[in-house]
Amino acid sequence: EAGIPKGGLNVITGHAEVGDELTSSPLVDMVAFTGSTATGRRIMANGAPTMKRLQLELGGKSAQVVLDDVSEDFARSIGFGQVTTHCGQGCVLQTRLLLPEHLLDAYREGLAAAVPSIKVGDPRDPSTVMGPLIREQQRARVEGYVQSGLDEGAELVTGGKRPEGLDKGFFYEPTVLIGTNDMRIAQEEIFGPVLTVVPYSGKDEDASRLANDSIYGLGGGVNAASTARAFNVARQTRAGS
């Protein structure tokens, strides 16, 4: 209907063997891919012998940086941040919160007030805020990451379990853990409703260092009372957006 010439667009379904063929064949000049970092590495390796052009949009562990000039009221408003969106299954979602230490108590207060408003359940219900994860394997993966955080000494503030009364569906409570930036929950993409809060000094140089202490650089955000100060930190953040 759009007038694309016959053969101009082909949809080929299959599994890994189809991907391997498309990414290694000399008949293919360019590969654009959105998905996991592990698969992106495989595509890059497969395309190297034929010098393919690649456009890879892969995983993320985006940081929301909060600078120390924001108010306590703002800290109270952060809550779960973005991790309730798509049940946290979005590569560009900001799943690391870098929060000045002196705002931690205010953040806790706001989070406690926000918990009752997050209804987990049937996504067809207009009152639902967060639906299920995509499949059981993904929920098990999220549970494994939360346990790894606890094993490494992180503090579980809220969530961390399957909600009661929802036996059908791959549901998981929105979860907040407080830890350090070297923990797996801060360094690896969980792809679930888990926010990792990393308290820090509030100094701009520490914010930039922590935001960039990651193999990921997909997206990021800076919150500050001063626009100029926010831009200065943003310029030092290695992120695609």
C-alpha positions in Angstrom: 0.0 0.0 0.0 2.9 2.4 0.6 4.4 1.7 -2.8 7.6 -0.1 -1.6 8.9 -2.1 -4.6 8.4 -5.8 -4.4 11.4 -7.3 -2.5 12.3 -4.0 -1.0 11.2 -5.1 2.4 11.4 -8.7 3.6 10.3 -10.1 7.0 12.3 -13.2 7.9 11.3 -15.0 11.1 13.5 -17.5 13.0 16.0 -18.0 15.7 19.7 -17.5 16.2 20.6 -19.3 12.9 18.7 -16.7 10.9 20.5 -13.9 12.8 23.9 -15.5 12.2 23.2 -15.7 8.5 22.0 -12.1 8.1 24.9 -10.7 10.1 27.6 -12.7 8.4 26.4 -12.8 4.8 28.3 -10.7 2.2 24.9 -9.9 0.7 24.1 -7.7 3.7 25.8 -4.3 3.8 24.4 -2.9 7.0 22.8 -4.2 10.2 20.7 -2.1 12.6 19.8 -3.8 15.8 18.0 -3.0 19.0 18.4 -5.5 21.9 20.8 -6.9 24.4 24.5 -6.0 24.7 25.5 -9.7 24.5 23.7 -10.0 21.1 25.1 -6.7 19.9 28.7 -8.0 20.6 27.9 -11.1 18.6 26.5 -9.1 15.7 29.6 -6.9 15.7 31.9 -9.9 15.6 29.9 -11.5 12.8 29.9 -8.4 10.7 33.6 -7.7 11.0 34.9 -10.1 8.3 32.7 -8.3 5.7 33.2 -4.8 7.1 29.5 -4.2 7.6 28.1 -0.9 8.8 26.5 -1.3 12.2 24.0 0.7 14.2 23.5 -0.9 17.6 21.1 0.3 20.3 21.9 -2.0 23.2 21.5 -2.2 26.9 21.5 0.6 29.4 22.0 1.4 33.1 21.1 5.0 32.8 21.8 7.3 35.8 19.5 10.0 37.1 21.9 12.4 38.7 20.5 14.6 41.5 22.8 17.5 42.5 22.9 18.8 46.1 21.2 22.1 45.4 17.7 20.6 44.9 15.2 20.8 47.7 14.1 18.1 50.1 10.6 18.4 48.5 12.1 17.4 45.2 13.8 14.4 46.8 10.5 13.4 48.2 8.9 13.5 44.8 11.3 11.0 43.1 9.8 7.9 44.4 10.4 4.9 42.1 11.6 7.2 39.3 11.1 5.5 35.9 11.2 1.9 36.8 7.5 1.4 36.9 7.4 2.3 33.2 7.0 -1.0 31.2 7.7 -2.7 34.4 11.3 -1.5 34.1 11.8 -3.2 30.8 13.2 -0.3 28.9 16.9 0.0 28.0 16.9 3.8 28.3 15.0 4.0 31.6 17.1 5.6 34.4 17.5 2.8 36.8 20.4 4.2 38.8 19.6 7.1 41.1 22.7 9.1 42.3 21.4 10.9 45.3 23.2 13.3 47.7 23.6 11.8 51.1 21.9 14.6 52.9 18.7 14.1 50.9 18.4 10.4 51.7 16.0 10.8 54.6 13.7 13.0 52.6 13.8 10.5 49.7 12.8 7.7 52.0 9.8 9.7 53.3 8.6 10.4 49.8 9.1 6.8 48.7 7.1 5.5 51.7 4.3 7.8 50.8 4.4 6.7 47.1 4.2 3.0 47.7 0.4 2.7 48.3 -0.3 4.5 45.0 1.6 2.0 42.8 -1.1 -0.6 41.9 0.4 -3.7 40.3 -2.0 -5.8 38.3 -4.0 -6.3 35.1 -2.7 -3.8 32.5 -6.2 -3.6 31.0 -7.4 -2.0 34.2 -7.1 1.8 33.9 -6.2 2.1 37.6 -3.1 -0.2 37.2 0.2 1.5 37.3 2.5 -1.5 36.6 1.7 -4.7 34.8 3.7 -8.0 34.6 7.2 -8.8 33.3 7.4 -10.4 29.9 7.9 -14.0 31.0 8.8 -16.2 33.9 12.5 -16.4 33.0 12.7 -12.6 33.2 11.1 -12.5 36.6 13.5 -15.2 37.9 16.4 -13.0 36.5 15.1 -10.0 38.4 14.8 -12.0 41.6 18.4 -13.2 41.1 19.6 -9.6 40.8 17.8 -8.5 43.9 19.2 -11.4 45.9 22.7 -10.5 44.6 22.2 -7.0 45.9 21.3 -8.3 49.3 24.2 -10.7 49.3 26.6 -7.8 48.5 25.2 -5.7 51.4 22.5 -3.5 49.8 19.6 -2.3 51.8 16.1 -3.3 50.6 13.9 -0.3 51.1 10.7 -1.6 49.6 9.5 -4.4 47.3 11.8 -7.3 46.6 9.1 -10.0 46.2 6.1 -11.2 44.2 2.9 -9.4 45.0 0.3 -11.3 47.0 -3.0 -12.2 45.3 -1.6 -12.4 41.8 -1.0 -16.0 41.1 -1.4 -15.7 37.3 1.1 -13.5 35.5 4.7 -12.7 36.0 4.3 -9.9 38.5 7.0 -8.4 40.7 6.7 -5.6 43.2 8.5 -2.3 42.3 11.7 -2.4 44.3 14.2 0.0 45.7 17.7 -0.9 46.9 20.3 1.4 48.4 23.8 0.3 47.6 27.2 1.3 46.2 28.1 1.8 42.6 30.3 -1.2 42.4 27.5 -3.7 43.1 26.0 -5.8 40.3 22.7 -4.1 40.8 24.4 -0.8 39.9 26.6 -2.1 37.1 24.4 -4.5 35.2 21.1 -4.1 33.4 18.4 -5.8 35.4 15.5 -5.0 33.0 12.9 -5.0 35.7 11.2 -2.7 38.2 14.3 -2.3 40.3 15.8 1.1 41.2 19.3 1.2 42.6 19.9 4.3 44.8 23.6 5.2 45.2 24.2 7.9 47.9 27.1 10.2 47.2 28.7 13.4 48.4 26.6 15.8 46.2 29.8 17.3 44.6 29.6 17.7 40.8 32.9 15.9 40.2 31.6 12.9 42.2 28.3 12.9 40.3 30.1 12.8 36.9 32.6 10.1 38.1 29.8 7.8 39.3 27.5 8.4 36.3 30.4 7.5 34.0 31.5 4.5 36.0 29.5 2.1 33.8 30.0 0.1 30.6 26.7 1.6 29.4 26.2 5.0 28.0 22.7 5.0 26.5 20.9 7.8 28.4 21.1 9.9 31.4 19.5 12.8 33.3 20.6 15.6 35.6 18.4 17.3 38.2 19.6 20.6 39.7 18.2 23.9 40.9 20.7 25.7 38.7 20.3 25.2 34.9 23.9 26.2 34.2 25.2 23.7 36.8 23.0 20.9 35.4 24.4 21.6 31.9 28.0 21.5 33.2 27.4 18.0 34.7 25.5 16.8 31.7 28.4 17.8 29.4 30.7 15.6 31.4 28.4 12.6 31.3 29.1 10.1 28.6 25.7 9.2 27.3 24.0 9.1 23.9 21.1 11.2 25.2 
